[in-house]
Amino acid sequence: MPLKSYLFVALAFVGLTLTACSKKGAIEPKPEEEGLKAVLENVAEGQFSAAPGSSYTFQVKVTSKMPEMGVNVKVDAITDPGGIVFPQNPVATSKDSIINITLVGLEPIRTVKVSLTITSAGNEKNSIPKVFWITNKSDE
């Protein structure tokens, strides 16, 4: 008789242990960010655009779901041909879907290749490149 009562207690203990362990649940993986998608407005992406002066403002419009930590935009402007770098103001991390960017220091009658890299602030592997050319059409 004592063996039956020990067996019952042992089975009850095992059952409670299994039940308690299964209630914790599995750790769910963090969902991945949606791949970034963006369009450029007020410039012709991959083509030539004209600036009326030494500065020009255009927009990056993020069309995908905005990453939780926002996006960074890196701007490089280099003469084409020639390879002279025109330093540009840094663009702050943004959580807005429309980001205004102003190119500065555009010389008269000179074409500049503008390269943008749009990157998730929380995942540097989630990035997209954009390129266009712009010419300052003023003669001053």
PyMOL commands that place a pseudoatom at each C-alpha (Angstrom):
pseudoatom trace, name=CA, resn=MET, resi=1, chain=A, elem=C, hetatm=0, pos=[0.000, 0.000, 0.000]
pseudoatom trace, name=CA, resn=PRO, resi=2, chain=A, elem=C, hetatm=0, pos=[2.710, 2.575, 0.750]
pseudoatom trace, name=CA, resn=LEU, resi=3, chain=A, elem=C, hetatm=0, pos=[4.179, 1.997, -2.727]
pseudoatom trace, name=CA, resn=LYS, resi=4, chain=A, elem=C, hetatm=0, pos=[0.874, 3.066, -4.318]
pseudoatom trace, name=CA, resn=SER, resi=5, chain=A, elem=C, hetatm=0, pos=[0.767, 6.308, -2.349]
pseudoatom trace, name=CA, resn=TYR, resi=6, chain=A, elem=C, hetatm=0, pos=[4.395, 7.129, -3.268]
pseudoatom trace, name=CA, resn=LEU, resi=7, chain=A, elem=C, hetatm=0, pos=[3.665, 6.385, -6.900]
pseudoatom trace, name=CA, resn=PHE, resi=8, chain=A, elem=C, hetatm=0, pos=[0.622, 8.660, -6.832]
pseudoatom trace, name=CA, resn=VAL, resi=9, chain=A, elem=C, hetatm=0, pos=[2.614, 11.511, -5.238]
pseudoatom trace, name=CA, resn=ALA, resi=10, chain=A, elem=C, hetatm=0, pos=[5.479, 11.073, -7.743]
pseudoatom trace, name=CA, resn=LEU, resi=11, chain=A, elem=C, hetatm=0, pos=[3.091, 11.102, -10.726]
pseudoatom trace, name=CA, resn=ALA, resi=12, chain=A, elem=C, hetatm=0, pos=[1.301, 14.180, -9.368]
pseudoatom trace, name=CA, resn=PHE, resi=13, chain=A, elem=C, hetatm=0, pos=[4.655, 15.963, -8.935]
pseudoatom trace, name=CA, resn=VAL, resi=14, chain=A, elem=C, hetatm=0, pos=[5.762, 15.117, -12.497]
pseudoatom trace, name=CA, resn=GLY, resi=15, chain=A, elem=C, hetatm=0, pos=[2.402, 16.262, -13.865]
pseudoatom trace, name=CA, resn=LEU, resi=16, chain=A, elem=C, hetatm=0, pos=[2.586, 19.598, -12.022]
pseudoatom trace, name=CA, resn=THR, resi=17, chain=A, elem=C, hetatm=0, pos=[6.174, 20.130, -13.193]
pseudoatom trace, name=CA, resn=LEU, resi=18, chain=A, elem=C, hetatm=0, pos=[5.298, 19.519, -16.834]
pseudoatom trace, name=CA, resn=THR, resi=19, chain=A, elem=C, hetatm=0, pos=[2.271, 21.784, -16.606]
pseudoatom trace, name=CA, resn=ALA, resi=20, chain=A, elem=C, hetatm=0, pos=[4.289, 24.607, -15.025]
pseudoatom trace, name=CA, resn=CYS, resi=21, chain=A, elem=C, hetatm=0, pos=[7.036, 24.372, -17.663]
pseudoatom trace, name=CA, resn=SER, resi=22, chain=A, elem=C, hetatm=0, pos=[4.617, 24.480, -20.560]
pseudoatom trace, name=CA, resn=LYS, resi=23, chain=A, elem=C, hetatm=0, pos=[2.938, 27.678, -19.299]
pseudoatom trace, name=CA, resn=LYS, resi=24, chain=A, elem=C, hetatm=0, pos=[6.095, 29.753, -19.759]
pseudoatom trace, name=CA, resn=GLY, resi=25, chain=A, elem=C, hetatm=0, pos=[5.841, 29.395, -23.507]
pseudoatom trace, name=CA, resn=ALA, resi=26, chain=A, elem=C, hetatm=0, pos=[8.556, 29.642, -26.077]
pseudoatom trace, name=CA, resn=ILE, resi=27, chain=A, elem=C, hetatm=0, pos=[10.478, 32.866, -26.516]
pseudoatom trace, name=CA, resn=GLU, resi=28, chain=A, elem=C, hetatm=0, pos=[9.197, 34.496, -29.666]
pseudoatom trace, name=CA, resn=PRO, resi=29, chain=A, elem=C, hetatm=0, pos=[11.843, 35.902, -32.002]
pseudoatom trace, name=CA, resn=LYS, resi=30, chain=A, elem=C, hetatm=0, pos=[11.819, 39.645, -32.571]
pseudoatom trace, name=CA, resn=PRO, resi=31, chain=A, elem=C, hetatm=0, pos=[10.013, 40.368, -35.855]
pseudoatom trace, name=CA, resn=GLU, resi=32, chain=A, elem=C, hetatm=0, pos=[12.298, 41.527, -38.652]
pseudoatom trace, name=CA, resn=GLU, resi=33, chain=A, elem=C, hetatm=0, pos=[11.988, 44.998, -40.076]
pseudoatom trace, name=CA, resn=GLU, resi=34, chain=A, elem=C, hetatm=0, pos=[10.335, 45.433, -43.412]
pseudoatom trace, name=CA, resn=GLY, resi=35, chain=A, elem=C, hetatm=0, pos=[12.864, 46.137, -46.164]
pseudoatom trace, name=CA, resn=LEU, resi=36, chain=A, elem=C, hetatm=0, pos=[13.243, 49.872, -46.723]
pseudoatom trace, name=CA, resn=LYS, resi=37, chain=A, elem=C, hetatm=0, pos=[11.608, 51.437, -49.749]
pseudoatom trace, name=CA, resn=ALA, resi=38, chain=A, elem=C, hetatm=0, pos=[11.881, 55.106, -50.623]
pseudoatom trace, name=CA, resn=VAL, resi=39, chain=A, elem=C, hetatm=0, pos=[11.392, 57.509, -53.500]
pseudoatom trace, name=CA, resn=LEU, resi=40, chain=A, elem=C, hetatm=0, pos=[12.997, 60.867, -54.196]
pseudoatom trace, name=CA, resn=GLU, resi=41, chain=A, elem=C, hetatm=0, pos=[10.769, 63.863, -54.844]
pseudoatom trace, name=CA, resn=ASN, resi=42, chain=A, elem=C, hetatm=0, pos=[11.715, 67.082, -56.699]
pseudoatom trace, name=CA, resn=VAL, resi=43, chain=A, elem=C, hetatm=0, pos=[14.600, 65.296, -58.467]
pseudoatom trace, name=CA, resn=ALA, resi=44, chain=A, elem=C, hetatm=0, pos=[14.704, 62.686, -61.221]
pseudoatom trace, name=CA, resn=GLU, resi=45, chain=A, elem=C, hetatm=0, pos=[16.095, 59.555, -59.601]
pseudoatom trace, name=CA, resn=GLY, resi=46, chain=A, elem=C, hetatm=0, pos=[18.829, 57.970, -61.711]
pseudoatom trace, name=CA, resn=GLN, resi=47, chain=A, elem=C, hetatm=0, pos=[18.688, 60.910, -64.129]
pseudoatom trace, name=CA, resn=PHE, resi=48, chain=A, elem=C, hetatm=0, pos=[19.691, 64.570, -64.455]
pseudoatom trace, name=CA, resn=SER, resi=49, chain=A, elem=C, hetatm=0, pos=[17.969, 67.425, -62.621]
pseudoatom trace, name=CA, resn=ALA, resi=50, chain=A, elem=C, hetatm=0, pos=[18.534, 71.192, -62.646]
pseudoatom trace, name=CA, resn=ALA, resi=51, chain=A, elem=C, hetatm=0, pos=[19.132, 73.472, -59.671]
pseudoatom trace, name=CA, resn=PRO, resi=52, chain=A, elem=C, hetatm=0, pos=[18.368, 77.204, -60.006]
pseudoatom trace, name=CA, resn=GLY, resi=53, chain=A, elem=C, hetatm=0, pos=[21.217, 78.169, -57.670]
pseudoatom trace, name=CA, resn=SER, resi=54, chain=A, elem=C, hetatm=0, pos=[23.978, 77.006, -55.336]
pseudoatom trace, name=CA, resn=SER, resi=55, chain=A, elem=C, hetatm=0, pos=[21.563, 75.160, -53.043]
pseudoatom trace, name=CA, resn=TYR, resi=56, chain=A, elem=C, hetatm=0, pos=[18.655, 72.855, -53.790]
pseudoatom trace, name=CA, resn=THR, resi=57, chain=A, elem=C, hetatm=0, pos=[16.099, 71.154, -51.538]
pseudoatom trace, name=CA, resn=PHE, resi=58, chain=A, elem=C, hetatm=0, pos=[14.499, 67.803, -52.322]
pseudoatom trace, name=CA, resn=GLN, resi=59, chain=A, elem=C, hetatm=0, pos=[12.721, 65.113, -50.301]
pseudoatom trace, name=CA, resn=VAL, resi=60, chain=A, elem=C, hetatm=0, pos=[13.281, 61.482, -49.455]
pseudoatom trace, name=CA, resn=LYS, resi=61, chain=A, elem=C, hetatm=0, pos=[9.891, 59.834, -48.990]
pseudoatom trace, name=CA, resn=VAL, resi=62, chain=A, elem=C, hetatm=0, pos=[10.010, 56.515, -47.115]
pseudoatom trace, name=CA, resn=THR, resi=63, chain=A, elem=C, hetatm=0, pos=[7.197, 54.397, -48.590]
pseudoatom trace, name=CA, resn=SER, resi=64, chain=A, elem=C, hetatm=0, pos=[7.769, 51.251, -46.517]
pseudoatom trace, name=CA, resn=LYS, resi=65, chain=A, elem=C, hetatm=0, pos=[6.868, 50.913, -42.859]
pseudoatom trace, name=CA, resn=MET, resi=66, chain=A, elem=C, hetatm=0, pos=[9.140, 53.235, -40.880]
pseudoatom trace, name=CA, resn=PRO, resi=67, chain=A, elem=C, hetatm=0, pos=[11.638, 51.298, -38.742]
pseudoatom trace, name=CA, resn=GLU, resi=68, chain=A, elem=C, hetatm=0, pos=[11.046, 51.658, -35.003]
pseudoatom trace, name=CA, resn=MET, resi=69, chain=A, elem=C, hetatm=0, pos=[14.245, 53.679, -34.480]
pseudoatom trace, name=CA, resn=GLY, resi=70, chain=A, elem=C, hetatm=0, pos=[13.868, 55.740, -37.677]
pseudoatom trace, name=CA, resn=VAL, resi=71, chain=A, elem=C, hetatm=0, pos=[16.241, 56.117, -40.622]
pseudoatom trace, name=CA, resn=ASN, resi=72, chain=A, elem=C, hetatm=0, pos=[19.594, 57.745, -41.324]
pseudoatom trace, name=CA, resn=VAL, resi=73, chain=A, elem=C, hetatm=0, pos=[20.359, 59.396, -44.649]
pseudoatom trace, name=CA, resn=LYS, resi=74, chain=A, elem=C, hetatm=0, pos=[23.961, 59.845, -45.788]
pseudoatom trace, name=CA, resn=VAL, resi=75, chain=A, elem=C, hetatm=0, pos=[24.498, 62.314, -48.644]
pseudoatom trace, name=CA, resn=ASP, resi=76, chain=A, elem=C, hetatm=0, pos=[27.582, 62.387, -50.897]
pseudoatom trace, name=CA, resn=ALA, resi=77, chain=A, elem=C, hetatm=0, pos=[27.994, 64.954, -53.685]
pseudoatom trace, name=CA, resn=ILE, resi=78, chain=A, elem=C, hetatm=0, pos=[30.895, 64.547, -56.139]
pseudoatom trace, name=CA, resn=THR, resi=79, chain=A, elem=C, hetatm=0, pos=[31.516, 66.356, -59.437]
pseudoatom trace, name=CA, resn=ASP, resi=80, chain=A, elem=C, hetatm=0, pos=[30.959, 64.187, -62.463]
pseudoatom trace, name=CA, resn=PRO, resi=81, chain=A, elem=C, hetatm=0, pos=[33.432, 64.119, -64.137]
pseudoatom trace, name=CA, resn=GLY, resi=82, chain=A, elem=C, hetatm=0, pos=[36.272, 65.324, -61.935]
pseudoatom trace, name=CA, resn=GLY, resi=83, chain=A, elem=C, hetatm=0, pos=[35.620, 63.632, -58.606]
pseudoatom trace, name=CA, resn=ILE, resi=84, chain=A, elem=C, hetatm=0, pos=[35.724, 66.803, -56.485]
pseudoatom trace, name=CA, resn=VAL, resi=85, chain=A, elem=C, hetatm=0, pos=[33.797, 66.269, -53.249]
pseudoatom trace, name=CA, resn=PHE, resi=86, chain=A, elem=C, hetatm=0, pos=[31.274, 68.895, -52.168]
pseudoatom trace, name=CA, resn=PRO, resi=87, chain=A, elem=C, hetatm=0, pos=[30.791, 68.468, -48.396]
pseudoatom trace, name=CA, resn=GLN, resi=88, chain=A, elem=C, hetatm=0, pos=[27.129, 68.302, -47.406]
pseudoatom trace, name=CA, resn=ASN, resi=89, chain=A, elem=C, hetatm=0, pos=[25.398, 68.990, -44.108]
pseudoatom trace, name=CA, resn=PRO, resi=90, chain=A, elem=C, hetatm=0, pos=[24.651, 65.843, -42.088]
pseudoatom trace, name=CA, resn=VAL, resi=91, chain=A, elem=C, hetatm=0, pos=[21.032, 64.699, -41.999]
pseudoatom trace, name=CA, resn=ALA, resi=92, chain=A, elem=C, hetatm=0, pos=[19.626, 63.916, -38.544]
pseudoatom trace, name=CA, resn=THR, resi=93, chain=A, elem=C, hetatm=0, pos=[18.028, 60.551, -37.813]
pseudoatom trace, name=CA, resn=SER, resi=94, chain=A, elem=C, hetatm=0, pos=[14.334, 60.855, -38.633]
pseudoatom trace, name=CA, resn=LYS, resi=95, chain=A, elem=C, hetatm=0, pos=[11.131, 58.965, -37.878]
pseudoatom trace, name=CA, resn=ASP, resi=96, chain=A, elem=C, hetatm=0, pos=[9.157, 61.104, -40.369]
pseudoatom trace, name=CA, resn=SER, resi=97, chain=A, elem=C, hetatm=0, pos=[8.217, 59.515, -43.665]
pseudoatom trace, name=CA, resn=ILE, resi=98, chain=A, elem=C, hetatm=0, pos=[9.249, 62.667, -45.568]
pseudoatom trace, name=CA, resn=ILE, resi=99, chain=A, elem=C, hetatm=0, pos=[12.787, 63.963, -44.995]
pseudoatom trace, name=CA, resn=ASN, resi=100, chain=A, elem=C, hetatm=0, pos=[13.868, 67.306, -46.469]
pseudoatom trace, name=CA, resn=ILE, resi=101, chain=A, elem=C, hetatm=0, pos=[17.466, 67.459, -47.684]
pseudoatom trace, name=CA, resn=THR, resi=102, chain=A, elem=C, hetatm=0, pos=[19.208, 70.602, -48.916]
pseudoatom trace, name=CA, resn=LEU, resi=103, chain=A, elem=C, hetatm=0, pos=[22.243, 70.289, -51.149]
pseudoatom trace, name=CA, resn=VAL, resi=104, chain=A, elem=C, hetatm=0, pos=[24.714, 73.146, -50.617]
pseudoatom trace, name=CA, resn=GLY, resi=105, chain=A, elem=C, hetatm=0, pos=[27.784, 74.498, -52.406]
pseudoatom trace, name=CA, resn=LEU, resi=106, chain=A, elem=C, hetatm=0, pos=[26.683, 73.663, -55.939]
pseudoatom trace, name=CA, resn=GLU, resi=107, chain=A, elem=C, hetatm=0, pos=[28.991, 75.537, -58.322]
pseudoatom trace, name=CA, resn=PRO, resi=108, chain=A, elem=C, hetatm=0, pos=[27.563, 77.283, -61.426]
pseudoatom trace, name=CA, resn=ILE, resi=109, chain=A, elem=C, hetatm=0, pos=[27.338, 75.217, -64.607]
pseudoatom trace, name=CA, resn=ARG, resi=110, chain=A, elem=C, hetatm=0, pos=[28.756, 72.095, -62.980]
pseudoatom trace, name=CA, resn=THR, resi=111, chain=A, elem=C, hetatm=0, pos=[27.161, 68.652, -62.748]
pseudoatom trace, name=CA, resn=VAL, resi=112, chain=A, elem=C, hetatm=0, pos=[27.308, 66.827, -59.435]
pseudoatom trace, name=CA, resn=LYS, resi=113, chain=A, elem=C, hetatm=0, pos=[26.537, 63.158, -58.827]
pseudoatom trace, name=CA, resn=VAL, resi=114, chain=A, elem=C, hetatm=0, pos=[24.511, 62.841, -55.621]
pseudoatom trace, name=CA, resn=SER, resi=115, chain=A, elem=C, hetatm=0, pos=[24.544, 59.473, -53.866]
pseudoatom trace, name=CA, resn=LEU, resi=116, chain=A, elem=C, hetatm=0, pos=[22.224, 58.786, -50.954]
pseudoatom trace, name=CA, resn=THR, resi=117, chain=A, elem=C, hetatm=0, pos=[22.309, 55.849, -48.599]
pseudoatom trace, name=CA, resn=ILE, resi=118, chain=A, elem=C, hetatm=0, pos=[19.111, 55.414, -46.596]
pseudoatom trace, name=CA, resn=THR, resi=119, chain=A, elem=C, hetatm=0, pos=[19.667, 53.088, -43.637]
pseudoatom trace, name=CA, resn=SER, resi=120, chain=A, elem=C, hetatm=0, pos=[17.526, 51.862, -40.742]
pseudoatom trace, name=CA, resn=ALA, resi=121, chain=A, elem=C, hetatm=0, pos=[18.850, 53.357, -37.499]
pseudoatom trace, name=CA, resn=GLY, resi=122, chain=A, elem=C, hetatm=0, pos=[18.336, 50.013, -35.776]
pseudoatom trace, name=CA, resn=ASN, resi=123, chain=A, elem=C, hetatm=0, pos=[19.614, 47.656, -38.482]
pseudoatom trace, name=CA, resn=GLU, resi=124, chain=A, elem=C, hetatm=0, pos=[22.493, 48.756, -40.697]
pseudoatom trace, name=CA, resn=LYS, resi=125, chain=A, elem=C, hetatm=0, pos=[21.879, 45.808, -43.035]
pseudoatom trace, name=CA, resn=ASN, resi=126, chain=A, elem=C, hetatm=0, pos=[18.509, 47.320, -43.957]
pseudoatom trace, name=CA, resn=SER, resi=127, chain=A, elem=C, hetatm=0, pos=[19.610, 50.037, -46.387]
pseudoatom trace, name=CA, resn=ILE, resi=128, chain=A, elem=C, hetatm=0, pos=[19.001, 51.232, -49.933]
pseudoatom trace, name=CA, resn=PRO, resi=129, chain=A, elem=C, hetatm=0, pos=[21.074, 53.404, -52.277]
pseudoatom trace, name=CA, resn=LYS, resi=130, chain=A, elem=C, hetatm=0, pos=[19.718, 56.217, -54.447]
pseudoatom trace, name=CA, resn=VAL, resi=131, chain=A, elem=C, hetatm=0, pos=[21.588, 58.215, -57.136]
pseudoatom trace, name=CA, resn=PHE, resi=132, chain=A, elem=C, hetatm=0, pos=[20.867, 61.245, -59.297]
pseudoatom trace, name=CA, resn=TRP, resi=133, chain=A, elem=C, hetatm=0, pos=[22.811, 64.032, -61.015]
pseudoatom trace, name=CA, resn=ILE, resi=134, chain=A, elem=C, hetatm=0, pos=[22.143, 67.737, -60.567]
pseudoatom trace, name=CA, resn=THR, resi=135, chain=A, elem=C, hetatm=0, pos=[23.483, 70.756, -62.421]
pseudoatom trace, name=CA, resn=ASN, resi=136, chain=A, elem=C, hetatm=0, pos=[23.473, 74.310, -61.085]
pseudoatom trace, name=CA, resn=LYS, resi=137, chain=A, elem=C, hetatm=0, pos=[22.045, 76.176, -64.089]
pseudoatom trace, name=CA, resn=SER, resi=138, chain=A, elem=C, hetatm=0, pos=[22.772, 79.676, -62.733]
pseudoatom trace, name=CA, resn=ASP, resi=139, chain=A, elem=C, hetatm=0, pos=[25.776, 81.562, -64.058]
pseudoatom trace, name=CA, resn=GLU, resi=140, chain=A, elem=C, hetatm=0, pos=[26.617, 83.135, -60.688]
for i in range(1, 140): cmd.bond("trace and resi %d" % i, "trace and resi %d" % (i + 1))
show_as sticks, trace
zoom trace
